[in-house]
Amino acid sequence: MIKRCLGGLRHWDGEYFLHIAGNLYSYENTLAFYPLYPVVVRHVAQALEAFGISLSQESILLLVAVVLNLWLFCESANLLFQLTQVLFNDLNKSWNAALIYCFNPANIFFTAAYSETFFAYYSFYVMLECMKPTGSFRYVRLGCALASCLVCRSNGLLTLGYPLYFFARHLLLKIKESNSCLQLAQMTLTILGPIGLLHTYYFYIYRLYCLPSTITNHPQHVVNYAEERKYLLSGQGSEGSPWCQYTFPFPYSYVQSHYWDVGFLRYYQWKQLPNFLLALPMLSFMHWHCYDYMQHLIKAVWSRLTPSGYKELIRDHTTFPFVLHAALLTLVCTVYVHIQVSTRLLASATPVFYWFAADHMPKTLAQLKLRSKAGALFIWCATYSLVGTVLFSNNYPWT
């Protein structure tokens, strides 16, 4: 029954996340997917089994994956509302941003067995924590949220920029505080802890794939599938894969290049034109709005060429790190990743898309006109939500 009702939510990358949840990192190509989401799904499923819920492994993993995403989707919408309200103090904009998030053009991936919802939740949490006065930072919570970002997706590393920026901003604006050294020590530990956890994961993968003493007992169906698809199984020792011989044996870039053909401008082929068209609305929207923001910021910088003027800019432009982060992600999506993932990557990694979109929305839906910028946004989100749900759930290309 669960497979019949929810089976459409396990396609594409969902297959890999659920495989990791059930069998951990048995195939080398699964190293492109970070561990937080599948490991949480795995442990929650095991806890439910311990309480006597009798379902097949596939069914219980799928059920847990979807329910967790639905729950955190609601929580992340609430965090986005709070973050927007803290930054802009505008209930209308906060409401519109959260509403657009709930019906964003990539929303099928926030329900399916993907890590987008987890990443959005912890990213928004980090950003919201960073908006507190530095003396009010909850360092343990911030560190846990940062760690979750780092082991959820590869672009989670960029979230380290938020506490670094806002802490430096605080020191610049309030340099005379007596407890700055203590706060610096706390922030250093808050940054180093998550980085240490990420490297613990890397060491686990290195041990799994590169050390000959590692013993792995794979189920027979996993071995058979690896032989059929010519996948590299874990436990092969240092001869198994070239990245084991690297000076810094991090597998991610090798796996992305070798198995997924990810690299600079590699996706610029005529056969990928449909995928470029799919990503065009999000990329053009983000490029234009980030460019417009930066243009206004540069003009403001030139008009305040004094130390006090720069301090004013830093104090007033609290949205700068958010837009810079969004601009970097948009650039990476344009020239590096599989272009069709741009919509879901930007929809889950940054609140800036929702803020820019909310600026075009009327105060009430009754005022919405289809022949307007707000109407175009509405049509785009509604079309992608509907078409994406139908295509994805039927295993057609919508990734």
Secondary structure as GFF3:
##gff-version 3
##sequence-region A 1 399
A	DSSP	alpha_helix	2	6	.	.	.	ID=ss1
A	DSSP	three_ten_helix	7	9	.	.	.	ID=ss2
A	DSSP	alpha_helix	13	23	.	.	.	ID=ss3
A	DSSP	three_ten_helix	28	32	.	.	.	ID=ss4
A	DSSP	alpha_helix	36	50	.	.	.	ID=ss5
A	DSSP	alpha_helix	57	88	.	.	.	ID=ss6
A	DSSP	alpha_helix	91	102	.	.	.	ID=ss7
A	DSSP	three_ten_helix	107	110	.	.	.	ID=ss8
A	DSSP	alpha_helix	116	130	.	.	.	ID=ss9
A	DSSP	three_ten_helix	134	136	.	.	.	ID=ss10
A	DSSP	alpha_helix	139	150	.	.	.	ID=ss11
A	DSSP	three_ten_helix	154	160	.	.	.	ID=ss12
A	DSSP	alpha_helix	161	173	.	.	.	ID=ss13
A	DSSP	alpha_helix	180	210	.	.	.	ID=ss14
A	DSSP	alpha_helix	220	229	.	.	.	ID=ss15
A	DSSP	three_ten_helix	242	245	.	.	.	ID=ss16
A	DSSP	alpha_helix	252	260	.	.	.	ID=ss17
A	DSSP	three_ten_helix	270	272	.	.	.	ID=ss18
A	DSSP	alpha_helix	273	302	.	.	.	ID=ss19
A	DSSP	alpha_helix	307	316	.	.	.	ID=ss20
A	DSSP	alpha_helix	320	335	.	.	.	ID=ss21
A	DSSP	three_ten_helix	339	341	.	.	.	ID=ss22
A	DSSP	alpha_helix	342	349	.	.	.	ID=ss23
A	DSSP	alpha_helix	352	359	.	.	.	ID=ss24
A	DSSP	three_ten_helix	365	367	.	.	.	ID=ss25
A	DSSP	alpha_helix	373	393	.	.	.	ID=ss26
###
